[in-house]
């Protein structure tokens, strides 16, 4: 008998969206509720599509609840599924592992939670389905959990639910590692994975899927986000379809402004780029604008960063005040080499350039820089450090890299002032 189910993961319910807090007209409510709104969309889609059940493959919660409201909200959404006769199979990952969560609520009977003590198999007799899984007992599970899952027996449709870094993703902690080959070897029909926040699918003996996270939370989680819908036909073949359920989307817009000769032209170029980002689907965007290319304006733009930011904000506001926010304007342009000033000024600049090029190799200078910056760095919040690349470098004591990043801009601005 054919049926359909939804596979979601990494919902990180009530995790704040980061990067728009300093925005004057930030839609605070919309940002705070994004992860909840995306979950509402997910549940709505499950009901509309009359799916047989839903699987959540870990990191449903971002961490221990600040208060009970997160759990009460989830119970409410599961209640909507219950009324539609849809069961939810929930597995917990590193963020919401057994030991992380100090508060608990009794959930509706349609919610089946995987134990963290031992791998479990849940049967759905009428559909001839078996669902395998084991939740994380604590945050850092370094064992291969999948190794303990029972292989497929009989002719049931088998789903393995697993929170895993698989063979290791640089951006994700290497929890519950295993290989794609091992997963295929279990003989399951489908592997519902979680943990890696980008969509990925492997076909072969098993269909193996990371659906990605349900809602992007910052500028490093760009593009369309959501879950997957899996249609299983009479012969047990699985067809995967992506569902885009995010309520706010992050983008990095890189623009080459080497052909622009004035601020006005830069502003128009940004306007065109932002317009092209918005497609027919009405999903608001949070955009980081990165300006690149070699330009005679490099130093001048560096010195007029706040005017540039205002120009970009004005373009965004004109295009769609309620569907477009600028997360950051990043100036990554470079100086045109032939644009160096001549004469005495040139000599002075050449000398300064020499000083800079030695500075990042000079341990004494770097030590002094670190000591000068320490009192300031101690006052900066971790969140800000993550959002500002230079502060992030400082946090990692990469002072040589700071000098390398700052020096070209300073030189460019000085040479522009002199010219
Ligand atoms: Mn995870």
Boltz pocket constraint, residues with backbone or C-beta under 6 A from the ligand:
constraints:
  - pocket:
      binder: B
      contacts: [[A, 58], [A, 59], [A, 93], [A, 94], [A, 95], [A, 163], [A, 194], [A, 195], [A, 196]]
      max_distance: 6.0
